[in-house]
Amino acid sequence: MSLVNLVSGGLDSTLIGVMAREEGVEVYPLFIDYGQRAARKEWDTCQRVHAQLGLPTPTRMDVSGFGRVIHSGLTSTSLDVKEDAFTPGRNLMFLLMGSAYAYQVGAPTVSIGLLAERFSLFPDQRSEFLAQAERAIEAALGRRIRVVTPLAEFSKADVIKLAQEKGISGTYSCHMGGGEPCGHCISCLEFGLGKGG
């Protein structure tokens, strides 16, 4: 079996890569630069962590024009990174780009690092969206590409614990892209890095 793993240099997608390797799955890591604030830091981290863990070298896809047109807290410094975090179309784009790459490399599956649905904030993090996206992708490509969420039963605390057990370190998950976690974005708050409480 093989899969395209949508990677960001963060803990969730890195853990998926390690788990897939342990299962003997051939992994094609795909990093998508969609114009996010943290793109450079994420890409640098992604390459370094994959090399450190002996995971396959990620492929980088540049669709950064998306973020120049679609403004959110993740793509524009003029918006709040937490309050305006929803980026319309982002996960659908991820799945379409990942599926197109899967089609090209002959992989039947794309994985995305979404956690348990009870922690979902946005409509494109839910099982209904994933099922509909999978059907649309099949219609578009003429081939079924399965969309899997290996961490769908996990909370962020579960991910952190399992990643520690597997020796994963040095990942980067802040949406701001700075040298240190900002403590304000949704990702930092998930890790308990919030400032002032």
C-alpha positions as CSV (number, residue, x, y, z in Angstrom):
1,M,0.0,0.0,0.0
2,S,1.1,3.6,-0.6
3,L,-0.3,7.0,0.3
4,V,0.3,10.7,-0.1
5,N,0.7,12.3,3.3
6,L,-0.1,16.0,3.4
7,V,2.7,17.4,5.6
8,S,3.4,20.7,7.2
9,G,6.3,20.2,9.5
10,G,3.8,19.9,12.3
11,L,3.3,17.2,14.9
12,D,0.2,15.6,13.4
13,S,1.4,15.0,9.9
14,T,4.8,13.9,11.0
15,L,3.2,11.4,13.4
16,I,1.1,10.0,10.5
17,G,4.3,9.6,8.4
18,V,6.0,7.6,11.2
19,M,2.9,5.5,11.8
20,A,2.6,4.7,8.1
21,R,6.3,3.7,7.9
22,E,5.7,1.3,10.9
23,E,2.9,-0.3,9.0
24,G,5.1,-0.8,6.0
25,V,3.2,1.8,3.9
26,E,5.1,3.6,1.1
27,V,4.7,7.3,1.8
28,Y,4.8,10.2,-0.5
29,P,5.0,13.4,1.7
30,L,3.5,16.4,0.0
31,F,4.0,19.9,1.4
32,I,1.6,22.6,0.0
33,D,2.7,26.2,0.1
34,Y,-0.7,27.9,-0.2
35,G,0.6,31.4,0.7
36,Q,0.4,30.8,4.5
37,R,2.3,33.2,6.8
38,A,4.3,30.3,8.2
39,A,5.2,28.7,4.8
40,R,9.0,29.2,4.9
41,K,9.3,28.0,8.6
42,E,7.0,25.0,7.9
43,W,8.9,24.0,4.8
44,D,12.3,24.3,6.5
45,T,11.1,22.3,9.5
46,C,9.4,19.7,7.3
47,Q,12.6,18.9,5.4
48,R,14.7,18.9,8.6
49,V,12.3,16.6,10.6
50,H,11.8,14.2,7.7
51,A,15.6,13.9,7.4
52,Q,16.1,13.5,11.1
53,L,13.5,10.7,11.3
54,G,14.6,9.0,8.1
55,L,11.3,9.7,6.4
56,P,11.1,10.2,2.6
57,T,12.0,13.7,1.4
58,P,8.9,15.8,1.0
59,T,7.8,17.2,-2.4
60,R,6.9,20.9,-2.3
61,M,3.9,22.2,-4.3
62,D,3.7,26.0,-4.7
63,V,0.1,27.3,-4.9
64,S,1.0,30.4,-2.9
65,G,-1.2,32.6,-5.1
66,F,-4.2,31.1,-3.2
67,G,-3.2,32.9,-0.1
68,R,-2.5,36.2,-1.9
69,V,-6.1,36.2,-3.0
70,I,-7.9,34.3,-0.2
71,H,-7.2,36.3,2.9
72,S,-7.5,34.8,6.4
73,G,-5.5,35.0,9.6
74,L,-3.3,32.2,8.3
75,T,-2.5,34.1,5.0
76,S,-2.6,37.8,5.8
77,T,-0.9,39.9,8.5
78,S,-3.9,42.3,8.3
79,L,-6.2,39.7,9.9
80,D,-6.1,38.1,13.4
81,V,-4.3,34.7,13.2
82,K,-6.8,33.2,15.7
83,E,-10.1,35.0,15.2
84,D,-9.9,35.0,11.4
85,A,-8.2,31.5,11.1
86,F,-10.8,30.0,8.8
87,T,-9.4,29.9,5.3
88,P,-12.2,29.0,2.9
89,G,-11.4,26.2,0.6
90,R,-8.1,25.3,2.2
91,N,-8.8,21.7,3.1
92,L,-10.6,21.0,-0.2
93,M,-7.6,22.4,-2.1
94,F,-5.3,20.2,0.0
95,L,-7.3,17.1,-0.8
96,L,-7.5,17.9,-4.5
97,M,-3.8,18.7,-4.8
98,G,-2.9,15.6,-2.7
99,S,-5.2,13.4,-4.9
100,A,-3.8,14.8,-8.1
101,Y,-0.3,13.9,-6.8
102,A,-1.6,10.5,-5.7
103,Y,-3.0,9.9,-9.2
104,Q,0.4,10.8,-10.7
105,V,2.5,8.5,-8.4
106,G,0.0,5.7,-8.4
107,A,-1.0,5.9,-4.7
108,P,-4.6,5.0,-3.9
109,T,-4.9,7.1,-0.7
110,V,-4.4,10.6,0.6
111,S,-4.0,11.3,4.4
112,I,-4.8,14.5,6.2
113,G,-4.0,15.2,9.8
114,L,-7.4,16.0,11.2
115,L,-8.1,15.1,14.8
116,A,-11.3,13.8,16.5
117,E,-14.4,15.6,15.1
118,R,-15.4,16.9,18.5
119,F,-12.4,19.2,18.3
120,S,-13.3,20.5,14.8
121,L,-13.8,24.3,14.5
122,F,-14.5,24.5,10.8
123,P,-16.8,22.8,8.3
124,D,-13.9,21.4,6.3
125,Q,-12.7,19.4,9.2
126,R,-15.8,17.1,9.5
127,S,-16.5,13.6,8.2
128,E,-19.4,14.8,6.0
129,F,-17.0,17.2,4.1
130,L,-14.4,14.4,3.7
131,A,-16.9,12.0,2.3
132,Q,-18.2,14.6,-0.2
133,A,-14.7,15.6,-1.1
134,E,-13.8,12.0,-1.8
135,R,-16.8,11.6,-4.1
136,A,-16.0,14.9,-6.0
137,I,-12.4,13.9,-6.4
138,E,-13.4,10.5,-7.9
139,A,-15.7,12.3,-10.3
140,A,-13.0,14.8,-11.3
141,L,-10.2,12.2,-11.7
142,G,-12.1,9.2,-12.9
143,R,-10.4,7.2,-10.2
144,R,-11.2,6.7,-6.5
145,I,-8.6,8.2,-4.2
146,R,-9.4,7.3,-0.6
147,V,-9.2,10.2,1.9
148,V,-8.0,8.9,5.3
149,T,-7.7,10.6,8.7
150,P,-5.4,8.3,10.7
151,L,-5.7,10.6,13.8
152,A,-9.5,10.9,13.7
153,E,-9.9,9.3,17.1
154,F,-7.1,11.4,18.7
155,S,-7.1,14.5,20.8
156,K,-4.1,16.8,20.7
157,A,-3.0,15.4,24.0
158,D,-3.1,11.9,22.5
159,V,-1.0,13.1,19.6
160,I,1.6,14.7,21.8
161,K,1.9,11.6,24.0
162,L,2.2,9.2,21.1
163,A,4.7,11.4,19.3
164,Q,6.9,11.5,22.4
165,E,6.7,7.8,22.6
166,K,7.9,7.5,19.0
167,G,10.8,10.0,19.5
168,I,9.4,12.7,17.4
169,S,10.7,16.2,18.2
170,G,11.6,19.5,16.5
171,T,8.3,19.9,14.7
172,Y,6.7,23.3,14.1
173,S,3.0,24.1,14.4
174,C,2.6,27.9,15.0
175,H,0.6,29.7,12.3
176,M,2.6,32.9,12.6
177,G,5.9,31.5,11.2
178,G,8.1,33.1,13.8
179,G,11.2,31.6,15.5
180,E,9.2,31.0,18.7
181,P,5.5,29.9,19.0
182,C,3.3,33.0,19.2
183,G,1.1,31.6,22.0
184,H,-2.0,33.1,20.4
185,C,-2.9,31.1,17.3
186,I,-5.2,28.1,17.4
187,S,-2.3,25.7,17.0
188,C,-0.4,27.2,19.9
189,L,-3.5,27.1,22.1
190,E,-4.0,23.4,21.2
191,F,-0.5,22.8,22.6
192,G,-1.2,24.8,25.7
193,L,1.2,27.6,24.7
194,G,-1.3,30.4,25.2
195,K,-0.1,33.6,26.8
196,G,-1.7,35.0,29.9
197,G,-3.6,31.8,30.8
